[in-house]
Amino acid sequence: MTALTISRHGGTAVLTLDLPGEPVNKLNAAVKADFETALAELRGDAMVRALVIISGKPDTFIAGADIEEFTRLSTQEEFTRLSREGQEMLQRLDDFPKPVVCAIHGACLGGGFELALACDWRIATDHPKTQLGLPEVQLGLLPGAGGCQRLPLLIGLSAALGIIMPGKTESGSKAFRLGMVDELVPKSILLDTALKAADRLAGLVGAELQLRPLPARPPKTGLMGAIFDRTRPGRRFVYWKARKDTLAKTGGHYPAPLAALEAVRAGLEQGGPAGYAVEHRLFGELAATDVSRKLIGIFFATTALKKDDGLPPGVTAKPRAIERLGVIGSGFMGAGIAGTAVSSAGVDVRLKDTELSRIGKGLKAATDILSGRLKRRRITRFEFERLAALLSGGTDSASFARADLVIEAVFEDLEVKRAVLAETEAVTRPETIFATNTSTIPIAEIAAQASRPDRVLGMHFFSPVDRMPLLEIIPTGKTSPETIATAVHFGRRMGKTVIVVRDHPGFWVNRILMPYLNEAGYALAEGVPMEVLDRVMTRFGFPVGPVTLLDEVGLDVGAKAAGVMHAAFGDRLKPSPLIGRMLEDKRFGRKNGRGFYLYPKGKKAGPDETVYDLLGVRPLAPADTTIIEQRLVYSMLNEAAMAADEGVVRSPRDGDVGAIFGIGYPPFRGGPLRYIDDLGAAKVVEVLRDLERRHGSRFTPAPSLVGRAEQTVRFYP
């Protein structure tokens, strides 16, 4: 054995998993073979009365299956066999004649948690890095080694579906409350507690072991729990509700959650053998789908980005540590940056604004992010108090004298941002990095008069900062490699997926988003109902439609960005005049409760029909939804191809990850550049030329896209 070592503690054998040459433990063929060997060896050893399984890695139990090994398979039959063999291996662990205790610290996910479910007793640490769950549906799969069968029996149907169908992970403390683990302990006593549990369970035999005490806080109690989880009518309602809610969220684009529901249902209603058979059959079917391939591709892309320092090939630099952060502007974005930096990176943050009242509101908004984590039990009360103490604010720039990084989030105006940069450089140290959160203005223009241009770059966060996962890093031609590496590293500390993009107007995300939003404006001005526009695009797979997105972003913000893009790219990105009319009527969107939609008591309701009077149009019904979808989608595809071939993103990988995490481009389509490859550049050019004939030169195919069509060149080889 190479991944497992066995040590003896009295009558208990401790199996320590430490996969050589890997930062985390994964369930690959070698690890599975080691487990089989160990179980066979210990089964007949009369000196061994119990087993403890523990990890030798500092922060991981088992992160899941080896996805790289998985992608070497290609047929449905191979995937089905992989699932069935995993089920059989864990069933042998489940049937092991001696008690098996699982001691969990760090990530215990996917196949790792399925292994834990096959043990007799589970102990987890209360450390923040301990996370347990079954995230397989996020890869277009389902738990295929018995997870769909064992978890519902352990914690009840409703609670199990709440983990399996969305692919959730839970902290150790939440897992204990749900009954996913039997004990919760500090990391320092994990092994000792596991050994004591093993010794205690070794005194139980046969039926006694199966009837061991249940967790102290079972997930379902009382009459309602009994009705929904333990009666056929109750379970039928749970299945129906789970299916209905999932279809509402996914639009039917993702087959994995519903397949997982089917596997769970088969096991509970038809018995274990039927459940396992359905589970491995559906696993094989899902693994062979294009949706799963796309989602796994995104997984590999984001994993690779976590190791990418953002520097050109052959250039290296060591990132500097960021311990003190200054944020200029305490509005919605500034407060979001401050709160996220404190909650995720644990740095000392100071907010600056022109008025103390604004700073007070900003500090409250930043603290609310921490409060949300406290309410969700992501942090303890002690951690909340410690992190909240790191937030401060003032009106004096001199307070940034010791800052390692200063991020400005002020009004989207070039001269204002230049003035803020000059003021910041006057009071900070030579090594302090200045980052602008501009969404469209080229960084080189902001840094044109900087005294330390090598320390200036863009850090474009997305709203709301605490929930949106993407961060665009935008260096100029003068930004130093150390500055880039430092910004990328700190962005990851803030929990962001980071892409480095070229310093062009709009950068990547807003560059490809603007023609999409513009086209929605043109369609609205023609009388296409706003709810039709939104419905067409949510059916395509976006989380919200373009009209709702305009309301959410803020029409004033959108108008400013549209002006920058129009100035940079000419009539091709000329905005529809309707935004100007909306602003004249003081309609800014959700922020002031007046936009395209109604917002009674701050909650989105139906369309505001008075908008049509303001625009001087009448809604047309029915609308040709096929043409509407083409206009919106292909305007983005055309711009994405153009920007990618200009080198705005370093690779198609970065472009597609940026679109998915920055604007919610449908993950099951792989991103706009992957989607162009799937359609074929020739098909995209054909549709664009048809749209050009119908709607004008803004749909003229990008020359580079025409070239790709003629040469049958793909973005992805």
C-alpha positions in Angstrom: 0.0 0.0 0.0 1.2 3.5 -0.8 -1.6 5.8 0.2 -2.7 4.0 3.5 -0.6 3.3 6.5 -1.8 1.1 9.4 -0.9 1.8 13.0 -2.1 -0.1 16.2 -3.5 1.6 19.3 -4.4 -1.4 21.5 -7.2 -3.3 19.8 -7.9 -0.5 17.3 -6.2 -0.2 13.9 -5.8 3.3 12.6 -5.9 3.7 8.8 -4.2 6.9 7.9 -4.9 8.1 4.3 -2.2 10.3 2.8 -2.1 10.2 -1.0 1.6 10.7 -2.1 2.4 13.7 -4.2 -1.0 15.3 -3.9 -2.1 18.3 -1.8 -5.4 16.6 -1.0 -6.7 13.0 -0.7 -8.8 11.8 -3.6 -10.5 8.5 -4.2 -8.6 7.1 -7.2 -8.0 3.5 -8.3 -4.8 3.2 -6.2 -6.6 4.5 -3.0 -9.5 2.1 -3.6 -7.1 -0.8 -4.0 -5.3 0.2 -0.8 -8.6 0.2 1.1 -9.5 -3.2 -0.2 -6.1 -4.6 0.8 -6.3 -3.1 4.3 -9.8 -4.4 4.9 -8.8 -7.9 3.8 -5.8 -7.8 6.0 -7.6 -6.6 9.1 -10.8 -8.6 8.7 -9.2 -11.8 10.0 -6.8 -10.2 12.5 -8.0 -11.4 15.9 -6.0 -8.6 17.6 -8.0 -5.9 15.9 -11.4 -5.2 17.4 -12.2 -1.9 15.6 -10.9 0.5 12.9 -10.4 4.3 12.7 -10.1 6.0 9.4 -8.3 9.4 9.5 -6.5 11.7 7.0 -2.8 12.5 7.1 -3.4 15.7 5.1 -3.5 18.9 7.2 -6.9 20.3 5.9 -8.6 17.5 3.9 -10.2 14.2 4.8 -11.1 13.1 1.2 -12.0 15.9 -1.3 -13.9 13.4 -3.5 -13.2 11.2 -6.5 -10.3 11.8 -8.8 -12.0 13.8 -11.6 -8.9 13.5 -13.9 -9.1 9.7 -13.7 -12.9 10.0 -14.3 -12.4 12.0 -17.5 -10.3 9.2 -19.0 -13.5 7.2 -19.4 -15.7 7.8 -22.4 -18.7 5.5 -22.6 -21.9 5.2 -20.6 -21.0 1.5 -19.8 -17.6 2.6 -18.3 -19.2 5.2 -16.1 -21.9 2.8 -15.0 -19.3 0.2 -14.1 -17.2 2.8 -12.1 -20.3 3.7 -10.0 -21.2 0.0 -9.4 -17.6 -0.8 -8.4 -17.6 2.1 -6.0 -20.9 0.9 -4.5 -19.5 -2.6 -4.0 -16.3 -1.3 -2.4 -18.2 0.8 0.1 -20.7 -2.0 0.8 -17.7 -4.2 1.8 -16.8 -1.4 4.2 -20.4 -1.2 5.5 -20.4 -5.0 6.0 -17.0 -5.1 7.8 -17.5 -7.3 10.8 -15.8 -4.8 13.2 -16.8 -1.3 14.1 -15.4 1.4 11.8 -15.1 5.0 13.0 -14.5 7.9 10.6 -12.4 10.8 12.0 -13.0 13.8 9.8 -11.1 17.1 9.6 -11.2 19.3 6.5 -13.0 18.7 3.3 -15.1 15.5 3.3 -16.9 15.7 0.0 -18.5 13.5 -2.7 -17.0 10.0 -2.6 -15.2 11.0 0.6 -18.5 11.6 2.4 -20.0 8.5 0.8 -17.1 6.5 2.4 -17.9 8.2 5.7 -21.5 7.2 5.4 -20.5 3.6 5.0 -18.7 3.7 8.4 -20.5 2.9 11.8 -19.6 6.2 13.5 -18.6 9.6 12.2 -16.7 12.3 14.2 -16.0 15.7 12.7 -14.0 18.7 13.9 -15.6 22.1 14.5 -12.9 23.8 12.4 -14.1 26.1 9.6 -12.2 24.0 7.1 -14.3 21.0 7.9 -17.0 20.8 5.2 -19.1 17.7 4.5 -21.5 17.1 1.6 -22.3 15.6 -1.8 -21.6 18.3 -4.5 -21.8 15.9 -7.4 -24.8 17.5 -9.1 -22.6 20.6 -9.6 -20.6 18.5 -12.0 -23.8 17.2 -13.7 -23.6 13.9 -11.8 -25.2 12.3 -8.8 -23.7 10.6 -5.7 -22.9 7.3 -7.3 -21.3 5.2 -4.6 -24.3 4.8 -2.4 -24.8 8.4 -1.2 -28.4 8.6 -2.6 -29.2 5.5 -0.5 -27.4 6.0 2.8 -27.9 9.7 3.5 -31.7 9.6 3.5 -31.7 6.6 5.8 -29.4 8.5 8.2 -30.9 12.0 8.4 -34.4 11.6 6.8 -35.7 12.2 3.3 -36.3 16.0 3.4 -32.9 16.8 4.9 -31.1 14.5 2.6 -32.7 15.9 -0.5 -31.7 19.4 0.8 -28.1 18.2 0.6 -28.1 16.0 -2.5 -30.2 17.9 -5.0 -28.5 21.3 -4.8 -25.1 19.7 -4.2 -24.7 21.5 -0.8 -21.8 21.3 1.6 -22.2 21.9 5.3 -19.9 22.9 8.1 -19.0 20.3 10.7 -21.3 22.0 13.3 -24.3 22.1 10.8 -23.6 18.5 9.8 -23.7 17.5 13.5 -27.1 19.3 13.9 -28.4 17.5 10.8 -27.2 14.1 12.1 -24.7 13.7 9.3 -22.0 13.1 11.9 -22.4 11.6 15.4 -19.9 13.8 17.4 -18.3 17.2 17.0 -15.0 17.9 18.6 -12.0 20.3 18.4 -9.3 19.2 16.0 -6.8 18.7 18.9 -8.8 15.7 20.3 -10.1 14.2 17.1 -7.9 11.1 17.2 -8.3 10.5 20.9 -12.1 10.8 20.6 -12.2 8.4 17.6 -10.1 5.9 19.5 -12.5 6.1 22.5 -15.5 5.7 20.2 -13.9 2.7 18.5 -13.2 1.1 21.9 -16.8 1.8 23.0 -18.3 0.4 19.8 -16.0 -2.7 20.0 -18.0 -3.7 23.0 -21.1 -3.9 20.9 -21.8 -6.8 18.6 -24.3 -7.7 15.9 -27.7 -6.1 16.5 -26.4 -3.9 19.3 -24.0 -2.2 16.9 -26.9 -1.4 14.6 -29.0 0.0 17.5 -26.3 2.3 18.8 -27.6 5.6 20.2 -28.8 8.1 17.6 -27.2 11.6 17.4 -28.1 13.9 20.2 -30.0 16.3 17.9 -31.8 14.3 15.2 -32.8 16.3 12.1 -36.5 15.5 12.2 -38.6 15.5 15.4 -42.3 15.6 16.1 -45.4 14.8 14.2 -44.6 16.7 11.0 -41.2 15.0 10.6 -42.9 11.6 11.0 -45.6 12.5 8.5 -43.3 13.7 5.7 -40.5 11.3 6.0 -42.1 8.1 7.4 -45.4 7.8 5.5 -45.9 7.2 1.8 -48.3 10.1 1.3 -45.9 12.4 3.1 -42.9 11.2 1.0 -44.9 11.6 -2.2 -45.5 15.2 -1.3 -41.8 15.7 -0.6 -40.9 14.2 -4.0 -43.4 16.4 -5.8 -42.3 19.6 -4.0 -38.6 18.8 -4.6 -39.2 18.2 -8.3 -41.3 21.4 -8.6 -38.8 23.6 -6.8 -35.9 22.2 -8.8 -37.6 22.7 -12.2 -38.4 26.3 -11.1 -34.7 27.0 -10.3 -33.1 25.1 -13.2 -35.6 25.4 -16.0 -35.0 21.8 -16.7 -31.5 22.5 -18.1 -29.8 20.3 -15.5 -30.8 16.7 -15.4 -28.7 15.7 -12.4 -30.9 16.9 -9.5 -33.9 15.1 -10.9 -32.0 12.0 -11.5 -30.7 12.1 -7.9 -34.3 12.4 -6.7 -35.2 9.3 -8.8 -32.4 7.3 -7.2 -33.4 8.4 -3.7 -37.0 7.5 -4.4 -36.1 4.1 -5.8 -34.2 3.2 -2.7 -36.8 4.3 -0.2 -39.8 2.9 -2.0 -38.4 -0.2 -3.7 -35.7 -1.2 -1.3 -31.9 -1.0 -1.2 -31.0 -3.3 -4.2 -33.4 -1.4 -6.5 -32.0 1.9 -5.2 -28.4 1.0 -5.9 -29.3 -0.3 -9.4 -31.0 2.9 -10.3 -28.2 5.0 -8.8 -25.4 3.4 -10.9 -27.6 3.3 -14.0 -28.4 7.0 -13.8 -24.8 7.9 -12.9 -23.7 6.3 -16.1 -26.3 8.1 -18.1 -25.5 11.5 -16.6 -21.7 11.1 -16.9 -22.1 10.7 -20.7 -24.2 13.9 -21.2 -22.9 17.1 -22.7 -24.1 19.0 -19.6 -21.8 17.0 -17.3 -18.9 17.4 -19.7 -19.4 21.2 -19.7 -19.7 21.4 -15.9 -16.6 19.3 -15.4 -14.8 21.5 -17.8 -15.7 24.6 -15.7 -14.5 22.7 -12.6 -11.1 22.1 -14.2 -10.9 25.7 -15.4 -11.6 27.2 -12.0 -9.2 24.7 -10.3 -6.5 25.8 -12.7 -7.2 29.5 -12.0 -6.6 28.9 -8.3 -3.0 28.1 -9.2 -2.6 30.9 -11.7 -0.6 34.0 -10.6 -1.9 36.0 -13.5 1.5 36.7 -14.9 2.7 36.3 -18.5 4.6 33.1 -19.3 8.2 33.2 -18.1 7.5 36.1 -15.6 7.5 35.3 -11.9 6.9 37.5 -8.8 6.2 36.8 -5.2 3.0 38.4 -3.9 3.2 40.7 -1.0 1.1 40.1 2.1 -1.9 42.4 2.5 -2.7 43.0 6.2 -4.2 46.5 6.0 -6.8 47.6 3.4 -8.1 51.1 2.7 -11.4 51.5 0.8 -12.4 54.9 -0.6 -16.1 55.3 -1.0 -18.5 53.8 1.5 -21.5 53.3 -0.8 -22.9 50.0 -1.8 -19.7 48.8 -3.6 -17.2 50.2 -1.1 -19.1 48.7 1.9 -19.4 45.4 0.0 -15.6 45.3 -0.6 -14.9 46.2 3.0 -17.3 43.6 4.5 -16.1 40.9 2.2 -12.4 41.6 2.9 -13.0 41.4 6.6 -15.2 38.3 6.6 -13.1 36.3 4.0 -9.6 37.6 4.3 -9.6 38.8 7.9 -7.7 42.0 7.2 -7.9 45.3 8.9 -10.1 47.6 6.8 -10.6 51.3 7.0 -13.4 53.1 5.0 -13.0 56.7 3.9 -15.7 59.0 2.6 -16.5 62.7 2.6 -19.1 62.6 5.3 -19.3 60.8 8.6 -23.0 59.9 8.1 -22.0 58.1 4.8 -19.2 56.3 6.6 -21.7 55.2 9.3 -24.0 53.7 6.7 -21.0 52.0 5.0 -19.8 50.5 8.2 -23.2 49.2 9.0 -23.5 47.6 5.5 -20.1 46.0 5.9 -21.0 44.7 9.4 -24.3 43.3 8.0 -22.2 40.9 5.8 -20.6 39.6 9.0 -24.1 39.4 10.7 -25.3 37.3 7.8 -22.5 34.8 8.3 -23.3 34.7 12.0 -26.9 34.0 11.4 -26.0 31.2 9.0 -23.7 29.9 11.7 -20.7 30.3 9.4 -18.9 32.1 12.2 -19.2 32.1 16.0 -20.2 35.1 18.1 -16.6 35.4 19.2 -15.4 35.4 15.5 -18.1 38.0 14.7 -16.9 40.4 17.4 -13.2 39.9 16.4 -13.8 40.5 12.7 -16.2 43.5 13.3 -13.4 45.1 15.4 -11.3 45.2 12.2 -13.7 47.7 10.6 -13.2 51.4 11.0 -13.8 54.6 9.1 -13.0 58.3 8.8 -12.9 61.3 6.5 -9.1 61.7 6.6 -6.8 60.2 3.9 -3.9 60.3 6.4 -5.4 57.1 8.0 -4.1 55.2 4.9 -0.5 55.9 5.8 0.1 52.2 6.8 -2.2 50.6 4.2 -0.8 47.9 2.0 -3.6 48.2 -0.6 -6.1 51.0 -1.2 -9.2 50.3 -3.4 -11.3 53.2 -4.6 -15.0 52.7 -5.3 -16.1 56.2 -6.0 -18.3 57.7 -8.8 -17.6 56.4 -12.3 -15.9 59.6 -13.5 -12.4 59.8 -14.9 -11.4 63.1 -13.3 -12.8 62.1 -9.9 -10.8 58.9 -10.0 -7.6 60.7 -11.0 -8.0 63.1 -8.1 -8.6 60.2 -5.7 -5.4 58.5 -6.9 -3.3 61.6 -6.6 -4.6 62.2 -3.0 -3.9 58.6 -2.1 -0.4 58.6 -3.5 0.4 61.7 -1.4 -0.3 60.0 1.9 0.6 56.3 1.4 4.0 54.5 1.4 5.9 53.9 -1.9 5.0 50.2 -1.9 1.3 50.7 -1.3 -0.9 49.4 -4.2 -3.7 51.5 -5.6 -6.6 49.7 -7.2 -9.6 51.2 -8.9 -12.9 49.4 -9.0 -14.0 51.1 -12.3 -16.2 48.9 -14.4 -15.4 50.4 -17.8 -12.8 53.2 -17.8 -9.4 52.1 -19.0 -6.9 51.9 -16.1 -4.1 53.6 -18.1 -6.3 56.7 -18.4 -6.8 56.8 -14.6 -3.1 56.2 -14.0 -1.9 58.6 -16.7 -0.6 61.1 -14.1 0.3 58.7 -11.3 3.6 59.1 -9.6 3.9 55.3 -9.0 2.2 53.8 -12.1 3.8 50.4 -11.4 1.6 50.2 -8.3 -1.7 51.0 -10.0 -4.1 48.5 -11.5 -7.8 47.7 -11.7 -9.7 45.4 -9.3 -13.2 45.2 -10.8 -15.6 43.6 -8.3 -19.2 42.7 -9.2 -22.3 43.6 -7.3 -23.3 42.5 -4.7 -19.6 41.9 -3.7 -20.2 39.4 -1.0 -22.2 37.1 -3.3 -20.7 37.6 -6.8 -17.7 35.2 -7.2 -15.8 37.0 -10.0 -13.0 39.5 -9.8 -11.3 41.1 -12.8 -7.7 42.2 -12.3 -6.7 44.8 -14.9 -3.0 45.7 -15.1 -1.7 48.5 -17.4 1.5 48.2 -19.4 3.3 49.8 -16.5 1.9 47.7 -13.6 4.7 45.6 -12.0 4.5 41.8 -11.9 4.6 41.9 -8.1 1.6 44.2 -8.0 -0.3 41.9 -10.3 0.6 38.8 -8.3 -0.3 40.5 -5.0 -3.8 41.6 -6.3 -4.5 38.1 -7.7 -3.5 36.5 -4.4 -5.5 38.9 -2.3 -8.5 38.4 -4.6 -8.4 34.7 -3.9 -8.1 35.4 -0.1 -11.4 37.3 -0.5 -12.9 34.1 -1.9 -13.0 35.3 -5.5 -12.4 33.5 -8.8 -9.9 35.8 -10.4 -9.2 36.4 -14.1 -6.6 38.9 -15.4 -7.8 40.9 -18.4 -6.3 43.4 -20.8 -6.8 47.1 -20.2 -9.5 47.8 -22.8 -12.7 49.8 -22.3 -15.3 47.6 -20.5 -12.6 45.0 -19.9 -14.1 41.5 -20.5 -17.4 41.1 -18.7 -18.9 44.6 -19.4 -17.5 44.5 -22.9 -19.6 41.5 -23.8 -22.5 42.5 -21.6 -23.1 45.9 -23.1 -24.3 44.9 -26.6 -26.6 42.4 -24.9 -28.2 45.1 -22.7 -28.2 47.6 -25.6 -30.2 45.1 -27.8 -32.7 44.6 -25.0 -33.2 48.4 -25.0 -33.7 48.4 -28.8 -36.2 45.6 -28.5 -38.1 47.4 -25.7 -38.2 50.6 -27.8 -39.8 48.5 -30.6 -42.5 47.4 -28.2 -41.3 43.9 -27.2 -42.8 43.4 -23.7 -40.2 43.6 -20.9 -41.4 40.4 -19.3 -41.0 38.6 -22.7 -37.4 39.7 -23.0 -36.7 38.5 -19.5 -38.5 35.2 -19.9 -36.7 34.4 -23.2 -33.3 34.8 -21.6 -34.1 32.9 -18.4 -35.4 30.0 -20.6 -32.0 30.2 -22.4 -30.4 29.7 -19.0 -29.5 33.1 -17.5 -30.5 33.6 -13.8 -32.3 36.8 -14.7 -33.3 38.5 -17.9 -31.7 41.7 -19.3 -34.5 44.1 -18.1 -34.3 42.8 -14.6 -30.5 43.1 -14.7 -30.7 46.7 -15.7 -33.0 47.4 -12.7 -30.6 45.5 -10.4 -27.4 47.2 -11.6 -29.0 50.6 -11.6 -30.0 52.6 -14.7 -27.7 55.5 -13.8 -24.7 53.1 -13.5 -25.7 51.4 -16.8 -26.0 54.7 -18.6 -22.5 55.8 -17.4 -21.0 52.6 -18.6 -22.9 52.7 -21.9 -21.5 56.2 -22.5 -17.9 55.0 -22.0 -18.4 52.1 -24.3 -20.1 54.2 -27.0 -17.2 56.6 -27.0 -14.7 53.8 -27.3 -16.4 51.7 -29.9 -18.6 54.0 -31.9 -22.1 53.3 -33.3 -21.7 49.6 -32.9 -22.3 50.1 -29.2 -24.6 53.0 -29.5 -27.1 52.7 -26.6 -30.8 52.8 -27.0 -32.2 56.2 -26.1 -34.7 54.6 -23.7 -32.3 54.7 -20.7 -32.0 58.4 -21.0 -35.8 58.8 -20.9 -35.9 56.5 -17.8 -33.3 58.7 -16.1 -35.1 61.9 -16.9 -38.1 60.4 -15.1 -35.9 59.6 -12.1 -36.1 55.9 -12.6 -32.9 54.3 -11.4 -34.1 50.7 -10.8 -34.4 48.8 -7.6 -32.2 51.2 -5.7 -35.0 53.9 -5.6 -37.9 51.6 -6.2 -38.6 53.0 -9.7 -37.4 51.1 -12.7 -38.9 48.9 -15.4 -40.6 46.8 -12.7 -42.6 47.7 -9.7 -41.0 47.3 -6.2 -43.6 47.5 -3.5 -41.9 47.4 -0.1 -38.6 46.7 -1.9 -39.7 43.5 -3.5 -39.9 43.0 -7.2 -43.5 42.7 -8.5 -44.8 42.9 -12.1 -43.9 45.2 -14.9 -44.6 48.9 -14.5 -46.9 49.5 -17.5 -46.4 53.2 -17.3 -42.9 52.7 -18.8 -44.5 52.0 -22.2 -46.2 55.4 -22.0 -42.9 57.0 -21.1 -41.2 55.3 -24.1 -44.1 56.1 -26.4 -44.7 52.5 -27.5 -47.3 49.8 -27.0 -46.3 46.3 -26.0 -46.5 43.9 -29.0 -48.0 40.5 -28.4 -47.2 37.8 -29.4 -43.5 38.5 -30.0 -41.3 36.2 -32.1 -39.2 34.7 -29.2 -36.8 32.9 -31.6 -35.7 36.2 -33.2 -35.5 37.9 -29.8 -33.3 35.2 -28.4 -31.0 35.4 -31.5 -30.7 39.2 -31.2 -29.7 39.0 -27.5 -27.5 35.9 -27.6 -25.7 36.6 -30.8 -24.9 40.2 -30.0 -23.0 38.8 -27.0 -21.4 36.0 -29.0 -20.2 38.4 -31.7 -18.6 40.8 -29.1 -17.1 37.9 -27.2 -15.4 36.6 -30.3 -14.1 40.1 -31.2 -12.8 40.8 -27.6 -11.2 37.3 -27.3 -9.3 37.8 -30.6 -8.1 41.2 -29.4 -6.5 39.5 -26.5 -8.8 41.0 -23.8 -8.7 37.7 -22.0 -5.6 35.5 -21.9 -7.4 32.3 -22.9 -10.9 31.0 -23.9 -10.9 29.4 -20.4 -10.6 32.8 -18.7 -13.3 34.3 -21.0 -15.8 31.6 -20.4 -15.2 31.5 -16.6 -15.5 35.3 -16.5 -18.9 35.2 -18.4 -20.3 32.4 -16.2 -19.2 33.9 -12.8 -19.5 37.5 -13.8 -22.9 37.7 -15.6 -24.4 34.3 -15.0 -23.9 32.9 -18.5 -25.5 29.5 -18.5 -22.9 27.0 -17.1 -24.5 24.1 -19.0 -23.6 25.9 -22.3 -19.9 26.2 -21.2 -19.6 29.9 -21.7 -19.9 32.1 -24.9 -16.7 31.0 -26.6 -17.4 27.3 -25.9 -20.9 27.9 -27.3 -19.5 29.4 -30.5 -17.5 26.2 -30.9 -20.6 24.1 -30.3 -22.7 26.0 -32.8 -19.8 26.4 -35.3 -18.4 29.7 -36.3 -20.0 29.4 -39.7 -23.5 29.0 -38.2 -22.9 32.0 -35.9 -21.8 34.1 -38.9 -24.8 33.0 -40.9 -27.2 34.1 -38.1 -25.4 37.4 -37.6 -25.6 38.2 -41.3 -29.4 37.5 -41.2 -29.7 39.8 -38.2 -27.6 42.4 -39.9 -30.1 42.5 -42.8 -33.0 42.8 -40.4 -31.6 45.2 -37.8 -28.6 47.0 -39.1 -24.8 47.1 -38.9 -24.5 46.5 -35.1 -24.8 42.8 -36.1 -22.0 42.9 -38.7 -20.0 39.7 -37.9 -16.6 40.4 -36.3 -13.9 39.9 -39.0 -12.1 37.5 -36.8 -15.2 35.4 -36.5 -15.6 35.4 -40.3 -12.0 34.2 -40.5 -12.7 31.4 -38.0 -15.7 30.3 -40.0 -13.8 30.2 -43.3 -10.9 28.3 -41.7 -13.0 26.2 -39.4 -10.9 27.3 -36.4 -12.2 26.7 -32.9 -11.5 28.6 -29.7 -10.9 25.3 -28.0 -8.8 22.8 -29.9 
